[in-house]
Amino acid sequence: MSGRPVKLYVFSGTGNTLAVALRVAEVLRLNEVPVELFRMEKSIPEQAELGEAVLGLAFPVACWASYPTVTRFIEHLPEGYGREVFMFATYERFTAGMQ
């Protein structure tokens, strides 16, 4: 990644995704990358002030997709115009081609 600040939006059901997100944030901070974490379900994507930050998305997979909260959040994010984005998903066993 570019070393720019990261804004990481997390949706976690049982806490597994949050645990991974906290570890990702820790590793980024160890590499001197500022990170802010936000709860996806409490955030309004249209009002996301990303500035020059890298956008991170973390969420669980459920039956080869994700939850409506995640889908709605992503659909309503402002245009990226080439923004750097990364995401990771958690699942109990394997994602089976999650889209």
All heavy atoms as an XYZ file, in Angstrom:
778
protein
N       0.847     -1.189      0.000
C       0.000      0.000      0.000
C       0.880      1.236      0.000
O       2.063      1.177      0.255
C      -0.934     -0.023      1.203
C      -2.152     -0.883      0.960
S      -3.608     -0.536      1.958
C      -2.974     -0.292      3.559
N       0.255      2.353     -0.213
C       0.953      3.602     -0.447
C       1.501      4.271      0.803
O       2.274      5.198      0.699
C      -0.004      4.561     -1.147
O      -1.101      4.834     -0.281
N       1.119      3.860      1.987
C       1.525      4.547      3.199
C       0.568      5.657      3.595
O       0.735      6.275      4.639
N      -0.422      5.919      2.739
C      -1.432      6.929      3.080
C      -2.303      6.417      4.215
O      -2.394      5.215      4.443
C      -2.286      7.247      1.852
C      -1.502      7.966      0.758
C      -2.424      8.599     -0.272
N      -3.541      7.758     -0.622
C      -3.689      7.143     -1.778
N      -2.771      7.261     -2.706
N      -4.744      6.414     -2.034
N      -2.984      7.315      4.930
C      -3.893      6.875      6.000
C      -4.958      5.923      5.465
O      -5.334      5.988      4.298
C      -4.538      8.177      6.476
C      -3.655      9.262      5.994
C      -2.971      8.752      4.761
N      -5.439      5.067      6.347
C      -6.460      4.086      5.991
C      -7.708      4.347      6.824
O      -7.621      4.563      8.028
C      -5.964      2.645      6.244
C      -7.089      1.633      6.096
C      -4.807      2.308      5.321
N      -8.859      4.335      6.170
C     -10.149      4.346      6.857
C     -10.769      2.982      6.606
O     -11.118      2.652      5.474
C     -11.038      5.479      6.346
C     -10.432      6.836      6.690
C     -11.407      7.953      6.611
C     -10.711      9.239      7.049
N     -11.627     10.353      7.122
N     -10.870      2.198      7.686
C     -11.309      0.810      7.587
C     -12.710      0.676      8.160
O     -12.932      0.904      9.348
C     -10.328     -0.092      8.346
C     -10.614     -1.583      8.391
C     -10.774     -2.174      6.992
C      -9.491     -2.299      9.146
N     -13.663      0.327      7.298
C     -15.059      0.136      7.688
C     -15.287     -1.357      7.911
O     -14.998     -2.174      7.040
C     -15.994      0.676      6.611
C     -16.005      2.182      6.576
C     -15.051      2.889      5.854
C     -16.951      2.898      7.300
C     -15.054      4.273      5.839
C     -16.956      4.291      7.287
C     -16.008      4.972      6.557
O     -16.010      6.341      6.561
N     -15.803     -1.684      9.105
C     -15.907     -3.079      9.525
C     -17.353     -3.423      9.878
O     -18.013     -2.690     10.615
C     -15.024     -3.327     10.773
C     -15.108     -4.785     11.206
C     -13.585     -2.919     10.506
N     -17.820     -4.541      9.333
C     -19.090     -5.128      9.763
C     -18.749     -6.501     10.316
O     -18.129     -7.323      9.632
C     -20.078     -5.247      8.602
C     -21.386     -5.870      9.004
C     -22.292     -5.162      9.774
C     -21.708     -7.155      8.627
C     -23.501     -5.736     10.156
C     -22.907     -7.739      8.983
C     -23.811     -7.025      9.765
N     -19.126     -6.749     11.563
C     -18.771     -8.016     12.200
C     -19.972     -8.545     12.958
O     -20.604     -7.813     13.713
C     -17.591     -7.798     13.155
O     -17.120     -9.019     13.644
N     -20.284     -9.790     12.735
C     -21.414    -10.405     13.431
C     -20.980    -11.011     14.758
O     -21.261    -10.487     15.825
N     -20.208    -12.081     14.700
C     -19.799    -12.782     15.918
C     -18.515    -12.223     16.514
O     -18.129    -12.620     17.608
C     -19.578    -14.273     15.620
O     -18.512    -14.396     14.678
C     -20.843    -14.922     15.084
N     -17.847    -11.352     15.793
C     -16.605    -10.765     16.290
C     -15.361    -11.239     15.561
O     -14.280    -10.683     15.750
N     -15.501    -12.258     14.704
C     -14.328    -12.752     13.973
C     -13.755    -11.695     13.045
O     -12.538    -11.494     12.986
C     -14.681    -14.002     13.163
C     -15.034    -15.173     14.045
O     -14.612    -15.249     15.187
N     -15.825    -16.084     13.515
N     -14.610    -11.020     12.307
C     -14.142     -9.998     11.371
C     -13.503     -8.848     12.125
O     -12.473     -8.312     11.707
C     -15.292     -9.505     10.478
O     -15.886    -10.640      9.838
C     -14.796     -8.544      9.414
N     -14.092     -8.461     13.241
C     -13.511     -7.391     14.046
C     -12.127     -7.785     14.544
O     -11.193     -6.977     14.519
C     -14.419     -7.032     15.218
C     -13.867     -5.961     16.160
C     -13.590     -4.659     15.419
C     -14.826     -5.743     17.320
N     -11.963     -9.014     14.979
C     -10.656     -9.481     15.451
C      -9.602     -9.373     14.349
O      -8.477     -8.912     14.590
C     -10.756    -10.916     15.968
N      -9.972     -9.778     13.130
C      -9.038     -9.684     12.009
C      -8.764     -8.214     11.683
O      -7.616     -7.821     11.451
C      -9.572    -10.439     10.772
C      -8.672    -10.225      9.569
C      -9.710    -11.920     11.076
N      -9.794     -7.373     11.686
C      -9.626     -5.950     11.391
C      -8.695     -5.291     12.404
O      -7.846     -4.463     12.033
C     -10.981     -5.252     11.364
N      -8.838     -5.633     13.666
C      -7.959     -5.066     14.696
C      -6.512     -5.488     14.468
O      -5.582     -4.690     14.651
C      -8.435     -5.480     16.087
C      -9.752     -4.841     16.533
C     -10.246     -5.490     17.829
C      -9.611     -3.334     16.699
N      -6.313     -6.718     14.037
C      -4.946     -7.191     13.751
C      -4.382     -6.500     12.516
O      -3.208     -6.104     12.502
C      -4.941     -8.710     13.571
C      -3.592     -9.277     13.258
C      -2.600     -9.111     14.406
N      -1.342     -9.732     14.022
C      -0.161     -9.182     14.184
N      -0.045     -8.007     14.768
N       0.927     -9.795     13.794
N      -5.194     -6.325     11.475
C      -4.748     -5.604     10.283
C      -4.353     -4.177     10.662
O      -3.298     -3.673     10.252
C      -5.841     -5.615      9.186
C      -5.529     -4.633      8.073
C      -6.012     -7.021      8.624
N      -5.189     -3.519     11.468
C      -4.889     -2.155     11.908
C      -3.584     -2.115     12.699
O      -2.765     -1.209     12.523
C      -6.044     -1.609     12.740
N      -3.372     -3.105     13.553
C      -2.142     -3.157     14.348
C      -0.907     -3.260     13.449
O       0.088     -2.552     13.650
C      -2.213     -4.364     15.289
C      -0.990     -4.563     16.146
C      -1.076     -5.819     17.003
O      -2.156     -6.418     17.129
O      -0.024     -6.203     17.550
N      -0.974     -4.137     12.456
C       0.160     -4.314     11.538
C       0.399     -3.039     10.734
O       1.551     -2.611     10.555
C      -0.060     -5.531     10.617
C       0.975     -5.580      9.504
C      -0.044     -6.819     11.428
N      -0.667     -2.410     10.264
C      -0.499     -1.157      9.519
C       0.149     -0.090     10.394
O       1.072      0.608      9.964
C      -1.845     -0.672      8.981
C      -2.427     -1.498      7.833
C      -3.865     -1.081      7.554
C      -1.569     -1.366      6.580
N      -0.314      0.015     11.625
C       0.261      1.021     12.546
C       1.728      0.722     12.847
O       2.530      1.650     12.978
C      -0.566      1.092     13.818
C      -1.911      1.746     13.584
C      -2.732      1.823     14.861
N      -4.033      2.404     14.582
C      -5.182      1.860     14.941
N      -5.218      0.713     15.617
N      -6.318      2.455     14.642
N       2.076     -0.549     12.967
C       3.480     -0.911     13.171
C       4.343     -0.452     12.000
O       5.538     -0.220     12.151
C       3.627     -2.426     13.370
C       3.171     -2.977     14.714
C       3.176     -4.503     14.704
C       4.046     -2.445     15.850
N       3.718     -0.354     10.833
C       4.399      0.134      9.632
C       4.148      1.618      9.402
O       4.288      2.114      8.280
C       3.963     -0.698      8.421
C       4.582     -2.077      8.471
O       5.760     -2.240      8.187
N       3.811     -3.068      8.881
N       3.746      2.307     10.478
C       3.565      3.758     10.493
C       2.489      4.259      9.529
O       2.587      5.353      8.980
C       4.905      4.464     10.257
C       5.919      4.100     11.322
C       7.244      4.808     11.173
O       7.369      5.693     10.310
O       8.162      4.456     11.929
N       1.464      3.441      9.330
C       0.311      3.844      8.526
C      -0.823      4.181      9.497
O      -1.264      3.313     10.245
C      -0.135      2.719      7.572
C      -1.385      3.133      6.803
C       0.991      2.348      6.617
N      -1.289      5.428      9.509
C      -2.413      5.777     10.385
C      -3.684      5.053      9.947
O      -3.979      4.958      8.759
C      -2.577      7.290     10.193
C      -1.365      7.750      9.446
C      -0.793      6.566      8.755
N      -4.427      4.534     10.925
C      -5.644      3.778     10.627
C      -6.767      4.250     11.537
O      -6.575      4.426     12.731
C      -5.438      2.265     10.861
C      -6.713      1.492     10.524
C      -4.270      1.737     10.074
N      -7.942      4.446     10.941
C      -9.166      4.695     11.702
C     -10.129      3.567     11.377
O     -10.281      3.200     10.217
C      -9.816      6.015     11.283
C      -9.067      7.258     11.684
C      -9.837      8.490     11.243
O     -10.724      8.937     11.995
O      -9.555      8.970     10.134
N     -10.774      3.024     12.410
C     -11.778      1.986     12.217
C     -13.164      2.568     12.461
O     -13.337      3.388     13.373
C     -11.558      0.811     13.173
C     -10.563     -0.245     12.701
C      -9.149      0.230     12.864
C     -10.771     -1.527     13.447
N     -14.116      2.138     11.642
C     -15.499      2.594     11.748
C     -16.419      1.389     11.672
O     -16.164      0.462     10.912
C     -15.857      3.546     10.596
C     -14.979      4.751     10.511
C     -13.830      4.737      9.724
C     -15.299      5.900     11.207
C     -13.014      5.846      9.643
C     -14.493      7.022     11.126
C     -13.344      6.989     10.347
N     -17.502      1.428     12.422
C     -18.520      0.384     12.318
C     -19.370      0.664     11.092
O     -19.995      1.713     10.987
C     -19.383      0.358     13.575
C     -18.622     -0.168     14.778
C     -19.427     -0.133     16.018
N     -20.648     -0.922     15.878
C     -21.514     -1.104     16.856
N     -21.319     -0.550     18.030
N     -22.589     -1.836     16.659
N     -19.392     -0.259     10.174
C     -20.122     -0.081      8.930
C     -21.604      0.183      9.183
O     -22.205      1.057      8.559
C     -19.923     -1.325      8.052
C     -20.226     -1.125      6.600
S     -19.918     -2.615      5.609
C     -18.137     -2.687      5.576
N     -22.199     -0.564     10.114
C     -23.632     -0.437     10.351
C     -24.008      0.878     11.034
O     -25.172      1.263     11.049
C     -24.157     -1.630     11.160
C     -23.709     -1.675     12.600
C     -22.366     -2.363     12.821
O     -21.586     -2.539     11.862
O     -22.100     -2.721     13.980
N     -23.045      1.594     11.570
C     -23.316      2.879     12.224
C     -22.862      4.059     11.360
O     -22.979      5.205     11.767
C     -22.606      2.945     13.573
C     -23.040      1.885     14.537
C     -23.820      2.477     15.636
C     -24.228      1.381     16.613
N     -25.247      1.795     17.491
N     -22.320      3.779     10.189
C     -21.793      4.816      9.309
C     -22.764      5.104      8.172
O     -23.509      4.230      7.746
C     -20.455      4.375      8.719
O     -19.519      4.138      9.740
N     -22.729      6.332      7.697
C     -23.537      6.735      6.543
C     -22.571      6.867      5.365
O     -21.780      7.812      5.311
C     -24.268      8.063      6.814
C     -25.174      7.902      8.037
C     -25.052      8.503      5.578
C     -25.756      9.205      8.550
N     -22.612      5.903      4.440
C     -21.599      5.886      3.375
C     -21.587      7.141      2.520
O     -20.525      7.591      2.090
C     -21.942      4.641      2.561
C     -23.343      4.301      2.914
C     -23.568      4.808      4.303
N     -22.735      7.725      2.272
C     -22.787      8.947      1.449
C     -22.037     10.103      2.110
O     -21.636     11.039      1.447
C     -24.243      9.388      1.197
C     -25.067      8.413      0.402
C     -25.798      7.389      1.278
O     -25.470      7.228      2.466
O     -26.706      6.730      0.739
N     -21.859     10.025      3.421
C     -21.180     11.088      4.157
C     -19.740     10.719      4.517
O     -19.085     11.436      5.276
C     -21.963     11.429      5.424
C     -23.328     12.005      5.130
C     -24.127     12.264      6.404
O     -23.685     12.012      7.507
N     -25.338     12.762      6.213
N     -19.253      9.617      3.974
C     -17.882      9.202      4.265
C     -16.918     10.250      3.731
O     -16.932     10.560      2.548
C     -17.594      7.840      3.642
N     -16.141     10.831      4.610
C     -15.132     11.816      4.214
C     -13.797     11.099      4.148
O     -13.086     10.992      5.133
C     -15.126     12.971      5.202
C     -16.429     13.754      5.156
C     -16.344     15.054      5.926
O     -15.227     15.567      6.126
O     -17.412     15.544      6.305
N     -13.481     10.615      2.966
C     -12.297      9.787      2.805
C     -11.049     10.595      2.509
O      -9.943     10.133      2.759
C     -12.550      8.758      1.705
C     -13.727      7.816      1.973
C     -14.034      6.981      0.749
C     -13.450      6.945      3.172
N     -11.220     11.793      1.972
C     -10.050     12.600      1.639
C      -9.096     11.809      0.765
O      -9.491     11.200     -0.211
N      -7.834     11.786      1.160
C      -6.814     11.040      0.413
C      -6.582      9.648      0.997
O      -5.646      8.957      0.610
C      -5.499     11.826      0.409
C      -5.578     13.133     -0.362
C      -5.895     12.914     -1.832
O      -5.275     12.033     -2.461
O      -6.770     13.627     -2.351
N      -7.426      9.249      1.932
C      -7.227      7.961      2.610
C      -7.520      6.777      1.694
O      -8.313      6.866      0.760
C      -8.125      7.879      3.844
N      -6.873      5.685      2.009
C      -7.170      4.400      1.381
C      -8.423      3.859      2.069
O      -8.562      3.954      3.288
C      -5.988      3.423      1.567
C      -6.339      2.040      1.046
C      -4.734      3.969      0.894
N      -9.329      3.304      1.303
C     -10.563      2.745      1.848
C     -10.382      1.258      2.094
O      -9.988      0.510      1.193
C     -11.720      2.970      0.869
C     -13.042      2.288      1.187
C     -13.616      2.798      2.512
C     -14.033      2.488      0.049
N     -10.672      0.819      3.311
C     -10.650     -0.599      3.646
C     -12.045     -1.066      4.012
O     -12.792     -0.340      4.671
N     -12.408     -2.239      3.574
C     -13.714     -2.837      3.872
C     -13.484     -4.229      4.436
O     -12.738     -5.024      3.857
C     -14.565     -2.937      2.604
C     -14.833     -1.633      1.861
C     -15.436     -1.920      0.491
C     -15.738     -0.738      2.682
N     -14.125     -4.520      5.554
C     -13.997     -5.833      6.183
C     -15.383     -6.324      6.567
O     -16.152     -5.596      7.188
C     -13.118     -5.725      7.425
N     -15.697     -7.564      6.180
C     -17.036     -8.085      6.449
C     -17.045     -9.599      6.367
O     -16.180    -10.199      5.733
C     -18.054     -7.499      5.470
C     -17.653     -7.638      4.025
C     -17.972     -8.778      3.309
C     -16.956     -6.624      3.382
C     -17.614     -8.914      1.975
C     -16.587     -6.755      2.049
C     -16.920     -7.895      1.349
N     -18.040    -10.226      6.980
C     -18.173    -11.678      6.881
C     -18.912    -12.085      5.604
O     -19.690    -11.305      5.051
C     -18.994    -12.051      8.114
C     -19.789    -10.832      8.424
C     -18.966     -9.659      7.963
N     -18.653    -13.291      5.187
C     -19.346    -13.888      4.050
C     -20.430    -14.797      4.602
O     -20.243    -15.478      5.600
C     -18.364    -14.699      3.187
C     -19.089    -15.483      2.107
C     -17.322    -13.790      2.581
N     -21.582    -14.779      3.933
C     -22.694    -15.646      4.331
C     -23.344    -16.191      3.069
O     -23.891    -15.436      2.281
C     -23.716    -14.865      5.154
N     -23.233    -17.474      2.858
C     -23.864    -18.115      1.692
C     -23.438    -17.477      0.382
O     -24.266    -17.054     -0.420
C     -25.378    -18.121      1.838
S     -25.934    -19.012      3.278
N     -22.145    -17.357      0.145
C     -21.560    -16.875     -1.095
C     -21.826    -15.416     -1.386
O     -21.679    -14.961     -2.508
C     -21.967    -17.750     -2.281
C     -21.677    -19.161     -2.008
C     -20.440    -19.740     -1.983
C     -22.593    -20.186     -1.663
N     -20.539    -21.060     -1.642
C     -21.870    -21.368     -1.443
C     -23.974    -20.226     -1.512
C     -22.457    -22.560     -1.097
C     -24.548    -21.421     -1.160
C     -23.803    -22.566     -0.966
N     -22.228    -14.675     -0.419
C     -22.424    -13.233     -0.567
C     -22.129    -12.617      0.800
O     -21.448    -13.218      1.610
C     -23.850    -12.931     -1.021
N     -22.644    -11.444      1.038
C     -22.533    -10.880      2.372
C     -23.897    -10.377      2.796
O     -24.898    -10.602      2.113
C     -21.496     -9.765      2.423
O     -21.189     -9.475      3.777
N     -23.943     -9.698      3.885
C     -25.195     -9.253      4.463
C     -25.704     -7.990      3.777
O     -24.916     -7.216      3.231
C     -25.006     -9.020      5.960
C     -24.653    -10.293      6.680
C     -23.326    -10.692      6.811
C     -25.646    -11.121      7.177
C     -22.995    -11.878      7.451
C     -25.331    -12.298      7.820
C     -24.001    -12.678      7.949
O     -23.681    -13.848      8.572
N     -27.015     -7.737      3.796
C     -27.571     -6.529      3.176
C     -26.925     -5.237      3.690
O     -26.744     -4.298      2.926
C     -29.059     -6.588      3.534
C     -29.332     -8.059      3.711
C     -28.074     -8.626      4.298
N     -26.539     -5.206      4.946
C     -25.861     -4.022      5.492
C     -24.605     -3.706      4.691
O     -24.341     -2.552      4.360
C     -25.484     -4.261      6.974
O     -26.679     -4.475      7.719
C     -24.712     -3.104      7.551
N     -23.845     -4.727      4.359
C     -22.596     -4.556      3.616
C     -22.896     -4.121      2.183
O     -22.294     -3.170      1.665
C     -21.764     -5.856      3.630
C     -20.534     -5.735      2.749
C     -21.397     -6.226      5.062
N     -23.824     -4.795      1.539
C     -24.174     -4.466      0.157
C     -24.663     -3.033      0.043
O     -24.216     -2.277     -0.831
C     -25.253     -5.438     -0.367
O     -24.766     -6.771     -0.215
C     -25.579     -5.171     -1.812
N     -25.565     -2.628      0.931
C     -26.068     -1.253      0.904
C     -24.946     -0.254      1.136
O     -24.868      0.775      0.465
C     -27.166     -1.053      1.952
C     -28.534     -1.535      1.512
C     -29.637     -1.067      2.459
N     -29.450     -1.539      3.832
C     -29.869     -2.698      4.303
N     -30.536     -3.524      3.524
N     -29.651     -3.052      5.552
N     -24.066     -0.538      2.097
C     -22.967      0.360      2.396
C     -22.102      0.574      1.151
O     -21.818      1.706      0.768
C     -22.116     -0.187      3.550
C     -21.033      0.747      3.971
C     -21.284      1.750      4.889
C     -19.753      0.635      3.450
C     -20.287      2.631      5.266
C     -18.749      1.505      3.821
C     -19.020      2.505      4.733
N     -21.696     -0.495      0.517
C     -20.827     -0.407     -0.658
C     -21.532      0.323     -1.799
O     -20.943      1.179     -2.458
C     -20.344     -1.802     -1.088
C     -19.395     -2.361     -0.013
C     -19.675     -1.761     -2.454
C     -19.026     -3.821     -0.200
N     -22.796      0.010     -2.036
C     -23.548      0.647     -3.129
C     -23.686      2.158     -2.945
O     -23.827      2.888     -3.912
C     -24.937      0.025     -3.253
C     -24.917     -1.370     -3.831
C     -26.273     -2.049     -3.809
O     -27.208     -1.557     -3.132
O     -26.403     -3.096     -4.464
N     -23.658      2.633     -1.702
C     -23.886      4.046     -1.437
C     -22.628      4.848     -1.135
O     -22.703      6.029     -0.792
C     -24.908      4.204     -0.301
C     -26.279      3.812     -0.725
N     -26.779      2.541     -0.514
C     -27.244      4.489     -1.374
C     -28.000      2.470     -1.012
N     -28.302      3.629     -1.549
N     -21.468      4.230     -1.288
C     -20.230      4.981     -1.116
C     -20.089      6.018     -2.228
O     -20.567      5.804     -3.348
C     -19.022      4.042     -1.165
C     -18.726      3.254      0.099
C     -17.724      2.148     -0.200
C     -18.214      4.174      1.195
N     -19.435      7.138     -1.951
C     -19.202      8.116     -3.024
C     -18.288      7.529     -4.098
O     -17.560      6.562     -3.848
C     -18.525      9.288     -2.303
C     -18.147      8.810     -0.963
C     -18.889      7.541     -0.679
N     -18.327      8.115     -5.277
C     -17.478      7.666     -6.383
C     -16.021      7.652     -5.940
O     -15.575      8.535     -5.211
C     -17.639      8.588     -7.596
C     -18.977      8.454     -8.285
C     -19.169      7.087     -8.927
O     -18.212      6.520     -9.471
O     -20.302      6.586     -8.881
N     -15.278      6.667     -6.423
C     -13.895      6.507     -5.995
C     -12.876      7.245     -6.834
O     -11.842      7.654     -6.340
N     -13.139      7.399     -8.124
C     -12.218      8.101     -9.026
C     -10.784      7.608     -8.862
O      -9.859      8.384     -8.669
C     -12.304      9.613     -8.823
C     -13.696     10.149     -9.035
C     -14.456     10.587     -7.960
C     -14.258     10.181    -10.310
C     -15.748     11.062     -8.147
C     -15.545     10.655    -10.510
C     -16.282     11.084     -9.422
O     -17.555     11.551     -9.609
N     -10.602      6.301     -8.901
C      -9.268      5.718     -8.823
C      -8.740      5.537     -7.413
O      -7.566      5.231     -7.230
N      -9.593      5.700     -6.426
C      -9.170      5.549     -5.023
C      -8.604      4.151     -4.785
O      -9.084      3.165     -5.311
C     -10.364      5.761     -4.100
C     -10.060      5.436     -2.623
C     -11.202      5.750     -1.715
N     -11.701      7.097     -1.906
C     -11.101      8.202     -1.445
N      -9.988      8.115     -0.778
N     -11.623      9.394     -1.677
N      -7.580      4.092     -3.964
C      -7.010      2.816     -3.560
C      -7.949      2.175     -2.533
O      -8.362      2.815     -1.565
C      -5.634      3.054     -2.945
C      -4.792      1.833     -2.836
C      -3.371      2.158     -2.404
O      -2.965      3.330     -2.396
O      -2.669      1.203     -2.043
N      -8.316      0.911     -2.774
C      -9.257      0.198     -1.922
C      -8.712     -1.209     -1.662
O      -8.119     -1.813     -2.545
C     -10.644      0.069     -2.601
C     -11.602     -0.753     -1.754
C     -11.228      1.435     -2.906
N      -8.932     -1.689     -0.444
C      -8.665     -3.086     -0.173
C      -9.818     -3.626      0.664
O     -10.546     -2.874      1.306
C      -7.315     -3.306      0.535
C      -7.283     -2.852      1.968
C      -7.531     -3.745      3.003
C      -6.987     -1.532      2.280
C      -7.490     -3.326      4.324
C      -6.935     -1.102      3.597
C      -7.187     -2.001      4.629
N     -10.001     -4.920      0.619
C     -11.066     -5.539      1.408
C     -10.625     -6.925      1.829
O      -9.738     -7.517      1.219
C     -12.374     -5.625      0.632
C     -12.313     -6.471     -0.617
S     -13.910     -7.026     -1.175
C     -14.003     -8.586     -0.355
N     -11.236     -7.383      2.892
C     -11.071     -8.775      3.277
C     -12.370     -9.250      3.883
O     -13.151     -8.474      4.419
C      -9.872     -8.994      4.214
C      -9.869     -8.157      5.456
C     -10.468     -8.597      6.621
C      -9.234     -6.927      5.458
C     -10.446     -7.826      7.766
C      -9.199     -6.150      6.601
C      -9.805     -6.599      7.759
N     -12.594    -10.537      3.718
C     -13.826    -11.142      4.212
C     -13.469    -12.360      5.056
O     -12.464    -13.022      4.813
C     -14.718    -11.547      3.043
N     -14.305    -12.616      6.032
C     -14.107    -13.790      6.880
C     -15.273    -14.744      6.669
O     -16.367    -14.348      6.279
C     -14.021    -13.393      8.364
O     -15.223    -12.710      8.737
C     -12.831    -12.490      8.618
N     -14.988    -16.005      6.920
C     -16.007    -17.030      6.793
C     -15.570    -18.212      7.632
O     -14.376    -18.479      7.752
C     -16.172    -17.446      5.325
C     -17.350    -18.355      5.052
C     -18.644    -17.895      5.151
C     -17.136    -19.675      4.689
C     -19.716    -18.724      4.894
C     -18.215    -20.515      4.425
C     -19.499    -20.030      4.536
O     -20.561    -20.842      4.290
N     -16.507    -18.923      8.174
C     -16.175    -20.037      9.064
C     -15.258    -21.049      8.391
O     -14.306    -21.517      8.973
C     -17.442    -20.713      9.557
C     -17.136    -21.840     10.517
C     -18.395    -22.539     10.993
O     -19.499    -22.127     10.620
O     -18.255    -23.512     11.741
N     -15.537    -21.392      7.147
C     -14.724    -22.412      6.479
C     -14.057    -21.885      5.223
O     -12.868    -21.720      5.169
C     -15.583    -23.636      6.167
C     -15.986    -24.342      7.444
C     -16.569    -25.713      7.187
N     -16.969    -26.281      8.467
C     -18.198    -26.274      8.934
N     -19.173    -25.749      8.233
N     -18.455    -26.804     10.100
N     -14.847    -21.642      4.158
C     -14.245    -21.081      2.943
C     -15.321    -20.341      2.169
O     -16.501    -20.614      2.309
C     -13.530    -22.194      2.158
C     -14.204    -22.731      0.944
C     -13.657    -22.532     -0.302
C     -15.384    -23.458      1.034
C     -14.254    -23.059     -1.425
C     -15.991    -23.994     -0.088
C     -15.421    -23.787     -1.324
N     -14.899    -19.372      1.349
C     -15.848    -18.427      0.752
C     -16.548    -18.945     -0.499
O     -17.502    -18.332     -0.943
C     -15.149    -17.119      0.401
O     -14.083    -17.392     -0.503
C     -14.631    -16.427      1.648
N     -16.093    -20.018     -1.089
C     -16.755    -20.651     -2.233
C     -17.076    -19.685     -3.365
O     -18.164    -19.680     -3.921
C     -18.024    -21.377     -1.771
N     -16.144    -18.825     -3.684
C     -16.344    -17.925     -4.824
C     -17.236    -16.736     -4.526
O     -17.924    -16.239     -5.406
N     -17.242    -16.247     -3.300
C     -18.060    -15.100     -2.926
C     -17.842    -13.951     -3.900
O     -16.735    -13.687     -4.313
C     -17.695    -14.652     -1.505
C     -18.632    -13.681     -0.866
S     -18.443    -11.968     -1.328
C     -16.946    -11.505     -0.542
N     -18.930    -13.300     -4.312
C     -18.866    -12.193     -5.264
C     -18.994    -10.881     -4.556
O     -19.800    -10.685     -3.728
C     -19.952    -12.321     -6.292
C     -19.839    -13.607     -7.058
C     -20.944    -13.770     -8.063
O     -21.689    -12.848     -8.358
N     -21.083    -14.953     -8.575
